[in-house]
């Protein structure tokens, strides 16, 4: 058995990748600086990693040169040299990261949705998605979420600033969502999963809609689930919440019961309110059949120090490790690419992204966050099982998985300014190495 350790650091802000190989020797009785791996103890199955195809990201992609487009597509989706993305998230109608408001039907008199059209939705998005799938060589697996029902279906009559779905439109809205999924299927986009509402407790200055737990439960049970089945979309899996982790357990507890349990495949969440990894563990303990998926994360310019890219990137690794160690099966980042401002979008809530395209120079800038995400997505493959481990110190963070080919992958985050020694022990063998300072590293043990 041999260990390959791939480490990424950013000396003076420039990415440096170091590959080292270490032999494994019979355990000499090591007691100090030990990390133990226990592949016989398995946890969740990994489904994959991906990001969001937003209207904003797709519009930026449309401005890029062919060479820059190829650089971006290869980085994310090339199956041999890319980050290994296999998943995608899409918004139904406009979201905050759209160029303007749009919806597939805006006429309250059109109860049969005869005017339904994907023309605005697909202006930028379809070419971007098609290019990504061509690069990958096979379709991506998509989850979809609405940010707001059509304005005429809401209590406020507006897409922005919250409001709620009017009771009189619940049946029509369920049919509207089903119509959307069928139209996407006809366009070649197979949506495997849907959440009822993006961030259902957030009253935002952009497209948003509020649901209580009871309203979300009723909509799924009495309208959305039966409507999708009637439209031959019964295979589409429903996920609840799609909001931050601080209330994810309560929402799950309040929605799941004997009537809804069989209708709901899992729970989706975001990262914006802090770690709350224990809340994920509570769901795994209390509802072990439900799948946990991380559906959105980004570095918001309103809440971060733009200059501290290393700390911002390490936030991704920290959150991914905490999520994965507490049962998460899939990870979706937010915008795949944005412009140099962190946009565009119609409410100017600019954010960072793993890639920024500088419109004035034509440069595609890779941010440190991309390398940190890639250390997970490139080496932890679909079908991998989480495995047990123990570590001698909390100075570094880690997670570990066994891939279907028998390789064992461990990802380490060392946010300190000093090297940290490790004696990695597995089945009576030990490999000794040091984690580089301020590094993200992936160790691969091959039989």
CORRACOR-V48210 format. One record per pair of residues at least 4 apart in sequence whose ideal C-beta (glycine too) atoms are under 8 Angstrom apart, sorted by sequence separation. I is the first residue (numbers start at 0). J is the second residue. D is the distance in whole Angstrom. If there is no record, write none. Layout:
I | J | D
I | J | D
This chain:
9 | 13 | 6
29 | 33 | 5
52 | 56 | 6
53 | 57 | 7
54 | 58 | 6
55 | 59 | 7
56 | 60 | 6
57 | 61 | 7
58 | 62 | 7
59 | 63 | 7
63 | 67 | 4
64 | 68 | 7
65 | 69 | 6
66 | 70 | 6
67 | 71 | 7
68 | 72 | 6
69 | 73 | 6
70 | 74 | 6
71 | 75 | 7
72 | 76 | 6
73 | 77 | 4
77 | 81 | 4
90 | 94 | 4
93 | 97 | 4
97 | 101 | 7
109 | 113 | 6
117 | 121 | 5
118 | 122 | 7
120 | 124 | 6
121 | 125 | 4
123 | 127 | 6
124 | 128 | 6
125 | 129 | 6
126 | 130 | 6
127 | 131 | 6
128 | 132 | 6
129 | 133 | 6
130 | 134 | 6
131 | 135 | 6
135 | 139 | 7
148 | 152 | 4
149 | 153 | 8
153 | 157 | 7
164 | 168 | 6
165 | 169 | 8
168 | 172 | 5
169 | 173 | 7
170 | 174 | 7
171 | 175 | 6
172 | 176 | 7
173 | 177 | 7
174 | 178 | 6
175 | 179 | 7
176 | 180 | 7
177 | 181 | 6
178 | 182 | 6
179 | 183 | 6
180 | 184 | 6
181 | 185 | 7
182 | 186 | 6
184 | 188 | 7
195 | 199 | 7
203 | 207 | 4
210 | 214 | 4
211 | 215 | 7
212 | 216 | 6
213 | 217 | 6
214 | 218 | 6
215 | 219 | 6
216 | 220 | 6
217 | 221 | 5
218 | 222 | 5
219 | 223 | 5
220 | 224 | 6
221 | 225 | 7
222 | 226 | 6
223 | 227 | 6
224 | 228 | 7
225 | 229 | 6
226 | 230 | 6
228 | 232 | 7
242 | 246 | 7
243 | 247 | 7
246 | 250 | 6
247 | 251 | 6
248 | 252 | 6
249 | 253 | 6
250 | 254 | 6
251 | 255 | 6
255 | 259 | 6
256 | 260 | 7
258 | 262 | 8
259 | 263 | 6
275 | 279 | 7
276 | 280 | 7
277 | 281 | 6
278 | 282 | 7
279 | 283 | 7
280 | 284 | 6
281 | 285 | 6
282 | 286 | 5
283 | 287 | 6
299 | 303 | 6
303 | 307 | 7
307 | 311 | 6
308 | 312 | 6
309 | 313 | 6
310 | 314 | 7
311 | 315 | 8
312 | 316 | 7
313 | 317 | 6
314 | 318 | 6
315 | 319 | 6
316 | 320 | 6
317 | 321 | 6
318 | 322 | 6
319 | 323 | 6
320 | 324 | 6
321 | 325 | 6
323 | 327 | 5
337 | 341 | 5
338 | 342 | 6
344 | 348 | 6
351 | 355 | 8
357 | 361 | 7
365 | 369 | 5
367 | 371 | 6
368 | 372 | 6
369 | 373 | 6
370 | 374 | 7
372 | 376 | 6
373 | 377 | 5
374 | 378 | 7
375 | 379 | 5
379 | 383 | 5
401 | 405 | 7
402 | 406 | 5
415 | 419 | 7
424 | 428 | 7
434 | 438 | 6
9 | 14 | 6
10 | 15 | 6
51 | 56 | 7
52 | 57 | 6
63 | 68 | 5
72 | 77 | 7
76 | 81 | 5
78 | 83 | 7
104 | 109 | 6
109 | 114 | 5
132 | 137 | 7
148 | 153 | 6
150 | 155 | 8
151 | 156 | 7
153 | 158 | 8
155 | 160 | 7
157 | 162 | 6
164 | 169 | 6
183 | 188 | 4
184 | 189 | 6
198 | 203 | 7
202 | 207 | 6
210 | 215 | 4
217 | 222 | 8
218 | 223 | 6
219 | 224 | 5
227 | 232 | 4
228 | 233 | 4
242 | 247 | 7
254 | 259 | 6
255 | 260 | 5
298 | 303 | 5
300 | 305 | 6
322 | 327 | 4
337 | 342 | 6
338 | 343 | 6
342 | 347 | 7
344 | 349 | 7
357 | 362 | 5
365 | 370 | 8
390 | 395 | 7
401 | 406 | 8
402 | 407 | 7
413 | 418 | 8
424 | 429 | 5
435 | 440 | 7
8 | 14 | 8
9 | 15 | 7
75 | 81 | 6
76 | 82 | 8
90 | 96 | 8
93 | 99 | 7
109 | 115 | 8
132 | 138 | 5
147 | 153 | 7
150 | 156 | 6
155 | 161 | 7
156 | 162 | 8
183 | 189 | 8
184 | 190 | 7
201 | 207 | 6
227 | 233 | 6
304 | 310 | 7
337 | 343 | 8
356 | 362 | 8
357 | 363 | 8
401 | 407 | 5
402 | 408 | 6
413 | 419 | 5
423 | 429 | 7
434 | 440 | 6
7 | 14 | 6
8 | 15 | 5
73 | 80 | 6
74 | 81 | 6
75 | 82 | 5
90 | 97 | 7
93 | 100 | 5
132 | 139 | 6
150 | 157 | 6
155 | 162 | 3
183 | 190 | 6
202 | 209 | 6
240 | 247 | 6
282 | 289 | 6
304 | 311 | 8
342 | 349 | 5
356 | 363 | 5
357 | 364 | 6
390 | 397 | 6
400 | 407 | 7
401 | 408 | 8
422 | 429 | 5
423 | 430 | 5
7 | 15 | 7
60 | 68 | 6
63 | 71 | 7
73 | 81 | 6
74 | 82 | 6
76 | 84 | 6
93 | 101 | 5
104 | 112 | 5
106 | 114 | 6
131 | 139 | 6
150 | 158 | 5
154 | 162 | 5
164 | 172 | 6
201 | 209 | 8
210 | 218 | 7
227 | 235 | 6
242 | 250 | 8
255 | 263 | 6
283 | 291 | 7
303 | 311 | 6
322 | 330 | 7
341 | 349 | 3
355 | 363 | 8
356 | 364 | 7
399 | 407 | 7
400 | 408 | 5
422 | 430 | 8
423 | 431 | 8
7 | 16 | 5
8 | 17 | 7
75 | 84 | 5
92 | 101 | 6
93 | 102 | 7
103 | 112 | 8
105 | 114 | 8
153 | 162 | 4
154 | 163 | 5
198 | 207 | 7
199 | 208 | 7
200 | 209 | 6
254 | 263 | 7
282 | 291 | 6
340 | 349 | 5
341 | 350 | 5
354 | 363 | 6
355 | 364 | 5
388 | 397 | 7
399 | 408 | 7
400 | 409 | 8
422 | 431 | 5
423 | 432 | 7
6 | 16 | 7
7 | 17 | 8
92 | 102 | 4
104 | 114 | 6
153 | 163 | 7
154 | 164 | 8
180 | 190 | 5
197 | 207 | 8
199 | 209 | 6
200 | 210 | 8
240 | 250 | 5
341 | 351 | 6
354 | 364 | 7
388 | 398 | 8
399 | 409 | 4
411 | 421 | 8
421 | 431 | 7
432 | 442 | 8
5 | 16 | 7
6 | 17 | 5
60 | 71 | 7
92 | 103 | 6
104 | 115 | 5
128 | 139 | 7
147 | 158 | 4
153 | 164 | 6
154 | 165 | 6
199 | 210 | 4
239 | 250 | 7
240 | 251 | 7
268 | 279 | 8
319 | 330 | 6
341 | 352 | 7
354 | 365 | 6
355 | 366 | 7
388 | 399 | 5
398 | 409 | 7
399 | 410 | 8
420 | 431 | 7
421 | 432 | 6
5 | 17 | 7
6 | 18 | 8
103 | 115 | 5
104 | 116 | 8
146 | 158 | 8
147 | 159 | 8
152 | 164 | 6
153 | 165 | 6
196 | 208 | 6
239 | 251 | 7
279 | 291 | 6
337 | 349 | 8
353 | 365 | 7
354 | 366 | 7
387 | 399 | 8
397 | 409 | 6
398 | 410 | 5
420 | 432 | 8
421 | 433 | 7
5 | 18 | 5
6 | 19 | 7
103 | 116 | 6
152 | 165 | 6
180 | 193 | 7
224 | 237 | 7
298 | 311 | 5
337 | 350 | 7
353 | 366 | 5
385 | 398 | 7
386 | 399 | 5
397 | 410 | 6
420 | 433 | 5
421 | 434 | 6
4 | 18 | 7
103 | 117 | 6
196 | 210 | 5
223 | 237 | 7
337 | 351 | 8
341 | 355 | 7
352 | 366 | 7
385 | 399 | 7
386 | 400 | 6
397 | 411 | 5
409 | 423 | 7
419 | 433 | 6
420 | 434 | 8
430 | 444 | 8
3 | 18 | 7
4 | 19 | 5
147 | 162 | 8
195 | 210 | 7
239 | 254 | 5
251 | 266 | 5
337 | 352 | 4
351 | 366 | 6
353 | 368 | 5
354 | 369 | 7
385 | 400 | 6
386 | 401 | 5
396 | 411 | 7
397 | 412 | 7
418 | 433 | 4
419 | 434 | 5
3 | 19 | 7
4 | 20 | 8
148 | 164 | 5
152 | 168 | 4
199 | 215 | 6
250 | 266 | 8
266 | 282 | 6
298 | 314 | 7
334 | 350 | 7
336 | 352 | 6
339 | 355 | 5
352 | 368 | 8
353 | 369 | 4
384 | 400 | 6
395 | 411 | 6
396 | 412 | 5
418 | 434 | 6
3 | 20 | 5
4 | 21 | 7
103 | 120 | 7
176 | 193 | 7
315 | 332 | 8
333 | 350 | 7
335 | 352 | 7
336 | 353 | 8
337 | 354 | 8
338 | 355 | 7
339 | 356 | 7
351 | 368 | 7
383 | 400 | 4
384 | 401 | 5
395 | 412 | 6
418 | 435 | 6
2 | 20 | 7
101 | 119 | 4
219 | 237 | 6
334 | 352 | 5
335 | 353 | 7
336 | 354 | 4
337 | 355 | 6
338 | 356 | 6
339 | 357 | 5
383 | 401 | 6
395 | 413 | 5
396 | 414 | 8
407 | 425 | 7
418 | 436 | 6
1 | 20 | 6
2 | 21 | 4
101 | 120 | 7
152 | 171 | 7
196 | 215 | 7
247 | 266 | 6
296 | 315 | 7
333 | 352 | 7
335 | 354 | 7
336 | 355 | 7
337 | 356 | 7
338 | 357 | 8
339 | 358 | 7
353 | 372 | 7
383 | 402 | 5
394 | 413 | 7
395 | 414 | 8
417 | 436 | 5
423 | 442 | 7
425 | 444 | 6
1 | 21 | 7
2 | 22 | 8
148 | 168 | 7
152 | 172 | 6
195 | 215 | 5
219 | 239 | 7
266 | 286 | 8
336 | 356 | 6
338 | 358 | 6
339 | 359 | 8
382 | 402 | 7
383 | 403 | 7
395 | 415 | 7
416 | 436 | 5
1 | 22 | 6
2 | 23 | 6
247 | 268 | 5
332 | 353 | 7
379 | 400 | 5
382 | 403 | 4
386 | 407 | 7
388 | 409 | 7
394 | 415 | 6
413 | 434 | 4
415 | 436 | 6
416 | 437 | 6
423 | 444 | 8
1 | 23 | 6
296 | 318 | 6
380 | 402 | 5
413 | 435 | 7
415 | 437 | 7
0 | 23 | 4
152 | 175 | 8
195 | 218 | 6
266 | 289 | 6
268 | 291 | 7
270 | 293 | 7
375 | 398 | 8
379 | 402 | 7
380 | 403 | 7
411 | 434 | 5
413 | 436 | 7
414 | 437 | 7
148 | 172 | 5
195 | 219 | 6
215 | 239 | 6
239 | 263 | 6
244 | 268 | 5
265 | 289 | 5
266 | 290 | 8
268 | 292 | 8
269 | 293 | 8
380 | 404 | 8
395 | 419 | 5
413 | 437 | 7
50 | 75 | 7
237 | 262 | 6
238 | 263 | 7
243 | 268 | 7
244 | 269 | 7
264 | 289 | 7
265 | 290 | 3
266 | 291 | 6
267 | 292 | 5
268 | 293 | 6
269 | 294 | 7
270 | 295 | 8
271 | 296 | 8
293 | 318 | 8
339 | 364 | 8
383 | 408 | 7
394 | 419 | 6
413 | 438 | 5
149 | 175 | 7
237 | 263 | 5
238 | 264 | 6
239 | 265 | 8
240 | 266 | 5
241 | 267 | 4
242 | 268 | 7
243 | 269 | 5
244 | 270 | 7
263 | 289 | 7
264 | 290 | 6
265 | 291 | 6
266 | 292 | 7
267 | 293 | 8
268 | 294 | 7
269 | 295 | 4
270 | 296 | 4
293 | 319 | 8
412 | 438 | 8
413 | 439 | 8
148 | 175 | 7
237 | 264 | 6
238 | 265 | 5
239 | 266 | 6
240 | 267 | 6
241 | 268 | 7
242 | 269 | 6
243 | 270 | 7
245 | 272 | 4
265 | 292 | 6
267 | 294 | 4
269 | 296 | 7
336 | 363 | 8
392 | 419 | 7
411 | 438 | 8
412 | 439 | 6
413 | 440 | 7
92 | 120 | 7
195 | 223 | 7
236 | 264 | 4
238 | 266 | 6
239 | 267 | 7
240 | 268 | 6
241 | 269 | 7
243 | 271 | 5
244 | 272 | 6
245 | 273 | 7
247 | 275 | 7
271 | 299 | 8
411 | 439 | 7
412 | 440 | 8
91 | 120 | 8
236 | 265 | 7
238 | 267 | 4
243 | 272 | 4
244 | 273 | 7
293 | 322 | 5
379 | 408 | 5
410 | 439 | 7
411 | 440 | 5
243 | 273 | 8
244 | 274 | 7
245 | 275 | 5
248 | 278 | 5
378 | 408 | 5
410 | 440 | 7
411 | 441 | 8
145 | 176 | 7
244 | 275 | 4
247 | 278 | 5
251 | 282 | 5
255 | 286 | 6
291 | 322 | 8
379 | 410 | 7
410 | 441 | 5
411 | 442 | 7
243 | 275 | 8
244 | 276 | 8
247 | 279 | 7
378 | 410 | 7
409 | 441 | 7
410 | 442 | 8
245 | 278 | 7
248 | 281 | 5
252 | 285 | 7
408 | 441 | 6
409 | 442 | 5
48 | 82 | 7
50 | 84 | 6
244 | 278 | 5
248 | 282 | 6
251 | 285 | 8
255 | 289 | 8
291 | 325 | 8
293 | 327 | 6
408 | 442 | 7
48 | 83 | 7
49 | 84 | 5
52 | 87 | 5
89 | 124 | 7
215 | 250 | 8
219 | 254 | 8
244 | 279 | 7
247 | 282 | 7
251 | 286 | 6
291 | 326 | 5
292 | 327 | 7
297 | 332 | 7
375 | 410 | 6
408 | 443 | 6
409 | 444 | 8
47 | 83 | 8
48 | 84 | 6
49 | 85 | 6
50 | 86 | 8
51 | 87 | 7
52 | 88 | 7
54 | 90 | 7
143 | 179 | 8
291 | 327 | 5
292 | 328 | 6
293 | 329 | 7
295 | 331 | 7
296 | 332 | 6
297 | 333 | 4
374 | 410 | 5
407 | 443 | 7
408 | 444 | 8
47 | 84 | 8
48 | 85 | 7
49 | 86 | 3
50 | 87 | 7
51 | 88 | 4
52 | 89 | 5
53 | 90 | 6
143 | 180 | 7
212 | 249 | 8
216 | 253 | 7
248 | 285 | 8
291 | 328 | 6
292 | 329 | 4
293 | 330 | 5
294 | 331 | 5
295 | 332 | 8
296 | 333 | 6
297 | 334 | 7
406 | 443 | 6
407 | 444 | 4
47 | 85 | 4
48 | 86 | 6
49 | 87 | 5
50 | 88 | 7
51 | 89 | 7
212 | 250 | 6
216 | 254 | 5
220 | 258 | 6
224 | 262 | 5
251 | 289 | 7
290 | 328 | 5
292 | 330 | 8
293 | 331 | 7
295 | 333 | 5
406 | 444 | 7
47 | 86 | 5
49 | 88 | 7
51 | 90 | 8
54 | 93 | 7
89 | 128 | 8
215 | 254 | 6
220 | 259 | 5
290 | 329 | 8
292 | 331 | 7
395 | 434 | 6
406 | 445 | 5
46 | 86 | 7
54 | 94 | 7
56 | 96 | 7
58 | 98 | 6
143 | 183 | 7
161 | 201 | 8
213 | 253 | 7
216 | 256 | 8
219 | 259 | 6
311 | 351 | 7
332 | 372 | 6
405 | 445 | 8
406 | 446 | 7
53 | 94 | 7
55 | 96 | 4
87 | 128 | 7
161 | 202 | 3
199 | 240 | 7
201 | 242 | 7
212 | 253 | 4
300 | 341 | 6
371 | 412 | 8
405 | 446 | 5
54 | 96 | 6
55 | 97 | 6
160 | 202 | 6
161 | 203 | 7
193 | 235 | 6
195 | 237 | 7
199 | 241 | 7
200 | 242 | 6
212 | 254 | 5
220 | 262 | 7
283 | 325 | 7
330 | 372 | 8
53 | 96 | 4
54 | 97 | 4
55 | 98 | 7
160 | 203 | 7
192 | 235 | 7
193 | 236 | 7
194 | 237 | 8
198 | 241 | 7
199 | 242 | 6
216 | 259 | 6
219 | 262 | 6
274 | 317 | 8
279 | 322 | 7
283 | 326 | 4
53 | 97 | 7
54 | 98 | 6
87 | 131 | 7
105 | 149 | 6
107 | 151 | 4
159 | 203 | 7
160 | 204 | 6
164 | 208 | 6
191 | 235 | 7
192 | 236 | 5
193 | 237 | 6
194 | 238 | 5
195 | 239 | 7
197 | 241 | 5
198 | 242 | 5
219 | 263 | 7
274 | 318 | 7
282 | 326 | 7
51 | 96 | 8
104 | 149 | 6
105 | 150 | 7
106 | 151 | 8
159 | 204 | 6
162 | 207 | 8
163 | 208 | 6
173 | 218 | 7
190 | 235 | 6
191 | 236 | 6
192 | 237 | 8
193 | 238 | 7
194 | 239 | 7
196 | 241 | 7
197 | 242 | 8
198 | 243 | 8
276 | 321 | 4
280 | 325 | 5
330 | 375 | 7
103 | 149 | 8
105 | 151 | 7
159 | 205 | 6
161 | 207 | 5
162 | 208 | 6
163 | 209 | 5
164 | 210 | 7
192 | 238 | 6
194 | 240 | 7
195 | 241 | 7
200 | 246 | 7
276 | 322 | 7
279 | 325 | 4
280 | 326 | 7
305 | 351 | 8
330 | 376 | 8
102 | 149 | 5
141 | 188 | 6
143 | 190 | 5
158 | 205 | 8
159 | 206 | 6
160 | 207 | 7
161 | 208 | 7
162 | 209 | 7
163 | 210 | 7
176 | 223 | 7
180 | 227 | 8
194 | 241 | 4
274 | 321 | 6
279 | 326 | 6
301 | 348 | 7
102 | 150 | 7
141 | 189 | 7
142 | 190 | 7
158 | 206 | 5
159 | 207 | 7
161 | 209 | 5
169 | 217 | 8
270 | 318 | 5
276 | 324 | 7
277 | 325 | 8
279 | 327 | 7
303 | 351 | 7
140 | 189 | 8
141 | 190 | 5
142 | 191 | 7
143 | 192 | 7
144 | 193 | 7
158 | 207 | 8
169 | 218 | 6
173 | 222 | 4
177 | 226 | 5
181 | 230 | 7
276 | 325 | 5
299 | 348 | 7
300 | 349 | 5
85 | 135 | 7
141 | 191 | 6
142 | 192 | 4
143 | 193 | 5
144 | 194 | 4
145 | 195 | 8
146 | 196 | 8
164 | 214 | 8
172 | 222 | 7
173 | 223 | 5
176 | 226 | 8
177 | 227 | 5
180 | 230 | 8
300 | 350 | 6
84 | 135 | 8
95 | 146 | 7
138 | 189 | 6
140 | 191 | 5
141 | 192 | 8
142 | 193 | 7
143 | 194 | 8
145 | 196 | 6
146 | 197 | 5
163 | 214 | 7
176 | 227 | 8
181 | 232 | 7
299 | 350 | 5
300 | 351 | 7
87 | 139 | 4
89 | 141 | 6
91 | 143 | 5
94 | 146 | 4
142 | 194 | 7
144 | 196 | 7
145 | 197 | 7
169 | 221 | 8
170 | 222 | 6
173 | 225 | 8
174 | 226 | 6
178 | 230 | 8
180 | 232 | 6
238 | 290 | 8
298 | 350 | 6
299 | 351 | 8
323 | 375 | 7
81 | 134 | 8
86 | 139 | 6
87 | 140 | 7
88 | 141 | 7
89 | 142 | 8
90 | 143 | 7
91 | 144 | 7
92 | 145 | 6
93 | 146 | 7
144 | 197 | 5
169 | 222 | 5
173 | 226 | 4
177 | 230 | 4
241 | 294 | 6
297 | 350 | 5
298 | 351 | 4
315 | 368 | 5
319 | 372 | 7
85 | 139 | 6
86 | 140 | 5
87 | 141 | 5
88 | 142 | 5
89 | 143 | 5
90 | 144 | 6
91 | 145 | 4
92 | 146 | 7
93 | 147 | 8
164 | 218 | 7
173 | 227 | 8
238 | 292 | 7
241 | 295 | 8
297 | 351 | 7
312 | 366 | 7
76 | 131 | 5
84 | 139 | 8
85 | 140 | 6
86 | 141 | 8
87 | 142 | 8
88 | 143 | 7
89 | 144 | 8
90 | 145 | 7
91 | 146 | 8
92 | 147 | 7
153 | 208 | 7
177 | 232 | 6
180 | 235 | 6
297 | 352 | 7
312 | 367 | 4
316 | 371 | 5
75 | 131 | 7
76 | 132 | 8
86 | 142 | 7
88 | 144 | 7
90 | 146 | 6
102 | 158 | 7
170 | 226 | 7
174 | 230 | 8
238 | 294 | 8
311 | 367 | 7
312 | 368 | 4
315 | 371 | 5
319 | 375 | 5
323 | 379 | 8
77 | 134 | 6
78 | 135 | 6
92 | 149 | 7
311 | 368 | 7
315 | 372 | 6
72 | 130 | 6
76 | 134 | 4
77 | 135 | 8
78 | 136 | 6
100 | 158 | 5
129 | 187 | 7
308 | 366 | 6
309 | 367 | 6
312 | 370 | 7
313 | 371 | 7
316 | 374 | 7
72 | 131 | 6
75 | 134 | 8
76 | 135 | 4
146 | 205 | 7
147 | 206 | 4
308 | 367 | 5
312 | 371 | 5
316 | 375 | 8
326 | 385 | 8
128 | 188 | 6
146 | 206 | 4
147 | 207 | 6
148 | 208 | 6
308 | 368 | 8
73 | 134 | 7
110 | 171 | 7
125 | 186 | 6
146 | 207 | 6
147 | 208 | 5
324 | 385 | 8
61 | 123 | 5
68 | 130 | 7
72 | 134 | 4
112 | 174 | 7
146 | 208 | 7
323 | 385 | 7
60 | 123 | 7
76 | 139 | 8
112 | 175 | 7
115 | 178 | 6
125 | 188 | 8
145 | 208 | 8
265 | 328 | 8
378 | 441 | 5
377 | 441 | 8
58 | 123 | 5
61 | 126 | 7
93 | 158 | 7
117 | 182 | 5
121 | 186 | 7
374 | 439 | 5
378 | 443 | 6
54 | 120 | 8
57 | 123 | 4
60 | 126 | 8
61 | 127 | 8
92 | 158 | 8
112 | 178 | 5
117 | 183 | 7
374 | 440 | 7
375 | 441 | 8
57 | 124 | 5
60 | 127 | 5
115 | 182 | 7
374 | 441 | 5
371 | 439 | 5
54 | 123 | 6
57 | 126 | 7
117 | 186 | 6
370 | 439 | 7
54 | 124 | 6
57 | 127 | 4
60 | 130 | 8
298 | 368 | 7
56 | 127 | 7
57 | 128 | 8
104 | 175 | 7
198 | 269 | 7
52 | 124 | 6
103 | 175 | 8
192 | 264 | 7
194 | 267 | 5
324 | 398 | 5
52 | 127 | 6
103 | 178 | 8
321 | 396 | 8
323 | 398 | 5
52 | 128 | 6
103 | 179 | 6
320 | 396 | 5
320 | 397 | 7
323 | 400 | 8
320 | 398 | 5
52 | 131 | 8
103 | 182 | 7
317 | 396 | 6
319 | 398 | 8
316 | 396 | 7
91 | 176 | 7
91 | 179 | 5
49 | 139 | 7
320 | 410 | 7
49 | 140 | 8
319 | 410 | 8
320 | 412 | 6
47 | 140 | 7
46 | 140 | 8
89 | 183 | 8
316 | 410 | 8
317 | 412 | 6
142 | 238 | 7
316 | 412 | 4
144 | 241 | 6
317 | 414 | 8
197 | 295 | 8
89 | 188 | 7
313 | 412 | 6
194 | 294 | 7
89 | 190 | 7
313 | 414 | 5
94 | 197 | 7
100 | 206 | 7
90 | 197 | 7
95 | 203 | 7
97 | 206 | 8
95 | 205 | 4
94 | 205 | 7
95 | 206 | 6
94 | 206 | 6
93 | 206 | 6
92 | 206 | 7
144 | 267 | 8
316 | 439 | 5
142 | 267 | 8
313 | 439 | 8
312 | 439 | 8
309 | 437 | 7
205 | 344 | 8
205 | 345 | 7
205 | 346 | 5
204 | 346 | 5
205 | 348 | 7
204 | 348 | 8
142 | 292 | 7
144 | 294 | 7
142 | 294 | 7
159 | 346 | 8
142 | 331 | 7
88 | 294 | 6
88 | 295 | 7
96 | 333 | 8
96 | 334 | 6
43 | 283 | 8
86 | 329 | 6
88 | 331 | 5
46 | 290 | 8
51 | 295 | 7
86 | 330 | 8
87 | 331 | 8
86 | 331 | 6
98 | 343 | 6
100 | 345 | 7
46 | 292 | 8
96 | 342 | 8
98 | 344 | 7
99 | 345 | 5
97 | 344 | 6
98 | 345 | 6
43 | 291 | 8
96 | 344 | 5
97 | 345 | 6
95 | 344 | 6
95 | 345 | 8
95 | 346 | 6
93 | 345 | 8
95 | 348 | 6
96 | 350 | 8
75 | 335 | 7
71 | 335 | 7
71 | 336 | 6
60 | 335 | 8
60 | 336 | 6
62 | 338 | 8
59 | 336 | 5
56 | 334 | 5
59 | 337 | 6
55 | 334 | 6
56 | 335 | 5
59 | 338 | 5
49 | 329 | 8
51 | 331 | 6
53 | 333 | 8
56 | 336 | 5
74 | 354 | 7
48 | 329 | 7
49 | 330 | 7
50 | 331 | 6
51 | 332 | 7
53 | 334 | 5
56 | 337 | 6
46 | 328 | 5
47 | 329 | 6
48 | 330 | 5
49 | 331 | 5
50 | 332 | 4
51 | 333 | 5
53 | 335 | 8
55 | 337 | 6
43 | 326 | 5
45 | 328 | 6
46 | 329 | 4
48 | 331 | 8
49 | 332 | 7
50 | 333 | 7
51 | 334 | 6
52 | 335 | 7
71 | 354 | 6
42 | 326 | 7
43 | 327 | 7
44 | 328 | 6
45 | 329 | 7
50 | 334 | 7
51 | 335 | 7
59 | 343 | 8
43 | 328 | 5
50 | 335 | 4
58 | 343 | 7
55 | 342 | 6
82 | 369 | 7
55 | 343 | 6
55 | 344 | 5
67 | 356 | 7
82 | 372 | 7
83 | 373 | 8
74 | 365 | 7
82 | 373 | 4
71 | 363 | 6
84 | 376 | 6
63 | 356 | 6
70 | 363 | 5
83 | 376 | 5
62 | 356 | 7
67 | 361 | 6
82 | 376 | 5
83 | 377 | 5
67 | 362 | 8
74 | 369 | 7
82 | 377 | 5
83 | 378 | 8
12 | 308 | 7
56 | 352 | 7
62 | 358 | 6
67 | 363 | 5
81 | 377 | 8
85 | 381 | 6
59 | 356 | 5
64 | 361 | 6
83 | 380 | 7
63 | 361 | 8
9 | 308 | 8
9 | 309 | 6
63 | 363 | 7
50 | 353 | 8
48 | 372 | 7
48 | 375 | 7
48 | 376 | 4
47 | 376 | 8
48 | 379 | 8
45 | 379 | 6
47 | 381 | 5
45 | 380 | 7
46 | 381 | 6
45 | 381 | 6
45 | 382 | 7
44 | 382 | 6
45 | 383 | 4
44 | 383 | 7
45 | 384 | 8
44 | 384 | 6
45 | 385 | 7
43 | 384 | 7
42 | 384 | 7
43 | 385 | 5
41 | 384 | 4
42 | 385 | 3
41 | 385 | 7
42 | 386 | 7
41 | 386 | 6
42 | 387 | 8
40 | 386 | 6
39 | 386 | 8
40 | 387 | 4
38 | 386 | 5
37 | 386 | 6
36 | 386 | 6
37 | 387 | 4
14 | 365 | 7
36 | 387 | 8
37 | 388 | 6
36 | 388 | 5
37 | 389 | 8
14 | 367 | 7
35 | 388 | 6
34 | 388 | 6
35 | 389 | 5
34 | 389 | 7
35 | 390 | 8
45 | 400 | 7
14 | 370 | 6
33 | 389 | 8
34 | 390 | 5
34 | 391 | 7
9 | 367 | 6
33 | 391 | 5
32 | 391 | 6
31 | 391 | 7
41 | 401 | 7
7 | 370 | 5
34 | 397 | 7
36 | 399 | 6
38 | 401 | 5
7 | 371 | 8
7 | 374 | 7
5 | 374 | 7
38 | 407 | 6
36 | 407 | 6
5 | 378 | 8
36 | 409 | 7
34 | 409 | 8
34 | 421 | 5
36 | 423 | 7
38 | 425 | 7
32 | 420 | 5
33 | 421 | 8
34 | 422 | 7
36 | 424 | 7
32 | 421 | 6
33 | 422 | 5
34 | 423 | 5
35 | 424 | 5
36 | 425 | 5
32 | 422 | 5
34 | 424 | 7
35 | 425 | 8
31 | 422 | 8
33 | 424 | 6
29 | 422 | 5
29 | 424 | 7
26 | 424 | 6
29 | 429 | 6
26 | 427 | 5
23 | 425 | 8
25 | 427 | 6
26 | 428 | 6
27 | 429 | 7
25 | 428 | 6
26 | 429 | 5
24 | 428 | 7
25 | 429 | 8
23 | 428 | 4
24 | 429 | 6
23 | 429 | 7
24 | 430 | 8
23 | 430 | 5
22 | 430 | 7
36 | 444 | 8
21 | 430 | 5
21 | 431 | 7
21 | 432 | 5
19 | 432 | 7
17 | 435 | 7
2 | 423 | 7
23 | 444 | 8
0 | 425 | 7
8 | 435 | 6
0 | 428 | 6
2 | 430 | 4
4 | 432 | 6
6 | 434 | 7
8 | 436 | 7
9 | 437 | 7
6 | 435 | 5
8 | 437 | 6
0 | 430 | 8
2 | 432 | 7
8 | 438 | 5
7 | 438 | 6
6 | 438 | 5
7 | 439 | 5
6 | 439 | 7
7 | 440 | 7
6 | 440 | 4
5 | 440 | 7
4 | 440 | 6
5 | 441 | 5
4 | 441 | 7
5 | 442 | 8
4 | 442 | 5
5 | 443 | 8
3 | 442 | 7
4 | 443 | 8
2 | 442 | 6
3 | 443 | 5
2 | 443 | 7
2 | 444 | 5
3 | 445 | 7
1 | 444 | 8
0 | 444 | 6
1 | 445 | 6
0 | 445 | 7
0 | 446 | 6
